[in-house]
């Protein structure tokens, strides 16, 4: 008890000035609801200094929810939804900002900070502090392109090349991983085209006593997608792909399937919510490395699939649910269904619940090789094992309490408040 009283006495003198400094001279309180990598809280506290930055949405006069979507040119579109609360109840707005392909993290957060300031102007105008405010528009730079139509030499195509390698070494172990991909995308209001190819290579070497065990897995694949817009809710598309995988005993797996999709909500609301139903039917051709448990070295099967996807991002958090399934039309017992969940919900003030997971029911492993796997194959995961399900779950809660009015940024000893 004595120690607790002593600790409280030591902390009390330091707590009062912080609260006073946080609230003095600020027009109103702001909760910036932005969780992506470009949403560093300290940056916005330094950039937007005329408001109180609070860490609890219910304590804010203005709640700003930021969501992001990739553009056809490889950049990003940010939708900022402004919700007035308390004295600004009923005063809401939505602004959109964009960053180009190749924009740095600092360029992205500068665009967001500028857009937040512009959106807050209507709230500032309703406060006594408006008499001390000002708004200016700078003259366009000489190099800035005109607002008229521009000719695109790439015809809206965007190409991305990725390649990386990692390796690790120990006395009795080594691992090498190599990945490469090429993507080409073209997005317009009426059409969406995508072409991608990729390859993975992984080897591991173990030395046990005088024995050396080496595991090598590799796979490659390519996919083509063509989609036509059919209005605010409908779209039609065609998918084709081919792949090879030592892990899946597939020398070649190729498929082609037309598809139709319906979104209950207009596609223009996709950054905030969507409920999509997608149906596809087509053919899959397999050629195997080894004879399968069904005594096949090659086969062609018709199939159909259904995908249902729901996503919603609101002030209280975000929820994403998806289920996709398919079966072979010549044998309905050979099927697969996958479930996915990802959610982050604010239950009450300061209490957040995070849940994510996936569950798959597998009855489609027609590619499993005939015969038993060696001990090394099983332990090193060189080949997929027979199973009827696959599952992954994650759950967590976080609870924070205390002062929500503190705009002080102190970067000493690493910039954070964690030990």
Secondary structure, 3 states (H helix, E strand, C coil): CHHHHHHHHHHHHHHHHHHHHHHCCCCCEEEEECCCCCCCHHHHHHHCCCCEECCCHHHCCEEEEEEEEECCCCCEEEEEEEEECHHHCCCEEEEEEEECCCCCHHHHHHHHHHHHHHHHHHHHCCCHHHHHCCCCCCCCCCCCCCCCCCCCCCCCEEEEEEEEEEEEEECCEEEEEEEEEEEEEEECCCEEEEEEEEEEEEEEEEEECCEEEEEEEEEEEEEEEEEEECCCCEEEEEEEEEEEECCCCEEEEEEEEEEEEEECCCHHHCCCEEEEEEEEEEEEEEEECCCECCCCCEEEEEEEEEEEEEEEEECCEEEEEEEEEEEECCEEEEEEEEEEEEEEEEEECCEEEEEEEEEEEECCCCCCECCCCCHHHHHCCCCCCCCCEEEEEEEEEEECCCCCCCCCCCCHHHCCCCC
